[in-house]
Amino acid sequence: MRNLLFISIFAAVATLIGCNSKKQCEVTECNTICGKWELVKINDKAIVANEEDEQAYVIFNMQDSTIAAYDGCNNIGGWVVKADSGNLFMVDMASTLQFCPDQGESAMLGAILNVADNYEIKECAEQGKFLVITSNNDSISATFKAVEIK
């Protein structure tokens, strides 16, 4: 009984210390990827849209098991077969094929979504919630920031 009390007190103190010094991103217990996420990084390269361009994004709608995305030029869509516990499986991904000069790194979004099979949601104290999508061998990744849909 004393050990249980000690463990409870230790966990409470660790939680309080963690909340007060939360400056880095931490993986959250939340496993839902539902909603709209704006693309902020591909691999380690930041993605910044031009003022006249819309930021690349992805929207996961688990009610109808769909994914809709925009890479800064082309629209992408498909079906989400599985998205839980960090595992991601999407099928029938298709994209429009517009030619957009000077699109930059965001053009890789469709290719990343075609091979993606893992995701992780991170909560950052001051920056918000982030979604990181990777392939099984972690050779490529896309990082998104949660967006409130109005």
VMD Tcl script that draws the C-alpha trace (Angstrom):
set ca {
  {0.00 0.00 0.00}
  {2.85 2.37 0.83}
  {4.47 1.63 -2.56}
  {1.21 2.49 -4.34}
  {1.01 5.80 -2.47}
  {4.66 6.57 -3.33}
  {4.10 5.77 -7.02}
  {0.97 7.97 -7.10}
  {2.79 10.90 -5.50}
  {5.79 10.47 -7.82}
  {3.51 10.41 -10.89}
  {1.69 13.56 -9.76}
  {4.94 15.45 -9.12}
  {6.40 14.31 -12.45}
  {3.25 15.50 -14.23}
  {3.39 18.91 -12.57}
  {7.09 19.32 -13.35}
  {6.48 18.23 -16.94}
  {3.65 20.74 -17.41}
  {5.70 23.62 -16.02}
  {8.77 22.91 -18.13}
  {7.01 21.82 -21.32}
  {9.14 23.53 -23.97}
  {9.66 20.60 -26.33}
  {7.17 18.63 -28.33}
  {5.77 15.51 -26.74}
  {3.83 12.63 -28.26}
  {0.22 12.82 -27.12}
  {-2.06 10.00 -26.13}
  {-4.51 11.20 -28.77}
  {-4.49 8.86 -31.74}
  {-6.95 10.63 -33.99}
  {-5.77 12.31 -37.14}
  {-9.20 13.71 -37.98}
  {-9.31 17.29 -39.17}
  {-7.32 19.70 -41.27}
  {-3.54 19.90 -41.04}
  {-1.35 22.45 -42.87}
  {1.96 21.27 -44.28}
  {4.88 22.93 -42.48}
  {7.80 20.66 -43.30}
  {8.88 17.93 -45.73}
  {11.76 15.94 -44.29}
  {13.71 18.73 -42.58}
  {12.85 21.51 -45.03}
  {10.29 24.15 -43.99}
  {7.37 24.74 -46.37}
  {6.26 28.35 -46.78}
  {3.54 29.28 -49.24}
  {3.76 32.44 -51.31}
  {1.41 35.20 -50.22}
  {-0.91 34.56 -53.17}
  {-0.84 30.76 -52.76}
  {-2.84 28.63 -50.36}
  {-0.75 26.60 -47.91}
  {-0.55 22.87 -48.73}
  {-2.74 20.77 -46.44}
  {-4.30 17.41 -45.72}
  {-7.78 16.68 -44.32}
  {-8.58 13.32 -42.73}
  {-12.29 12.57 -42.44}
  {-12.71 9.30 -40.61}
  {-16.53 9.46 -40.72}
  {-16.40 8.59 -44.41}
  {-12.82 7.20 -44.40}
  {-11.46 9.76 -46.86}
  {-8.37 11.87 -47.24}
  {-8.30 15.11 -49.20}
  {-5.09 17.06 -49.73}
  {-3.69 19.99 -51.64}
  {0.03 20.20 -52.41}
  {0.10 23.86 -53.40}
  {-0.85 23.05 -57.00}
  {-2.73 19.75 -57.28}
  {-5.61 18.22 -55.36}
  {-5.08 14.73 -53.95}
  {-7.68 12.30 -52.66}
  {-8.08 8.74 -51.53}
  {-9.44 6.32 -48.97}
  {-8.17 5.72 -45.45}
  {-8.34 2.02 -44.63}
  {-6.60 2.26 -41.27}
  {-5.51 5.13 -39.03}
  {-5.02 4.05 -35.45}
  {-2.23 3.40 -32.95}
  {0.27 5.13 -35.20}
  {-0.46 2.90 -38.20}
  {-1.71 4.44 -41.42}
  {-2.94 2.69 -44.56}
  {-4.43 4.62 -47.48}
  {-5.52 3.32 -50.90}
  {-6.65 4.58 -54.29}
  {-4.71 7.82 -53.98}
  {-5.27 10.01 -57.02}
  {-4.17 13.50 -57.97}
  {-4.93 16.19 -60.51}
  {-2.00 16.75 -62.87}
  {-1.66 20.51 -63.25}
  {1.72 21.94 -64.18}
  {2.89 24.46 -61.62}
  {6.33 26.00 -62.08}
  {8.29 26.87 -58.96}
  {6.12 24.73 -56.70}
  {9.04 23.69 -54.52}
  {9.15 20.96 -51.90}
  {5.38 20.75 -51.39}
  {5.18 18.93 -54.74}
  {6.50 15.86 -52.87}
  {3.35 15.63 -50.72}
  {1.53 13.24 -53.06}
  {4.52 10.89 -53.23}
  {4.81 10.88 -49.44}
  {1.12 10.13 -48.97}
  {1.39 7.21 -51.42}
  {4.01 5.44 -49.28}
  {3.05 6.67 -45.81}
  {2.28 3.99 -43.28}
  {2.98 5.61 -39.89}
  {1.89 8.73 -38.10}
  {2.55 10.42 -34.79}
  {0.73 13.32 -33.16}
  {2.83 15.70 -31.09}
  {1.71 18.46 -28.77}
  {4.03 21.44 -28.47}
  {3.44 23.80 -25.57}
  {3.59 27.07 -27.45}
  {3.25 26.01 -31.08}
  {0.21 23.71 -30.98}
  {-0.53 20.23 -32.29}
  {1.51 18.56 -35.03}
  {1.04 15.47 -37.18}
  {4.12 13.70 -38.55}
  {3.54 11.19 -41.34}
  {6.38 8.83 -42.31}
  {7.10 5.74 -44.33}
  {8.01 2.54 -42.53}
  {11.71 3.06 -43.10}
  {11.48 6.75 -42.06}
  {13.22 7.80 -45.29}
  {10.67 10.55 -45.93}
  {8.35 12.52 -43.71}
  {5.78 15.28 -43.81}
  {4.98 17.44 -40.79}
  {1.65 19.24 -40.49}
  {0.22 21.71 -37.98}
  {-3.39 21.36 -36.82}
  {-5.78 23.96 -38.23}
  {-9.11 24.91 -36.76}
  {-11.81 24.64 -39.41}
  {-14.26 27.52 -39.15}
}
mol new
graphics top color blue
foreach p $ca { graphics top sphere $p radius 0.5 }
foreach p [lrange $ca 0 end-1] q [lrange $ca 1 end] { graphics top cylinder $p $q radius 0.2 }
display resetview
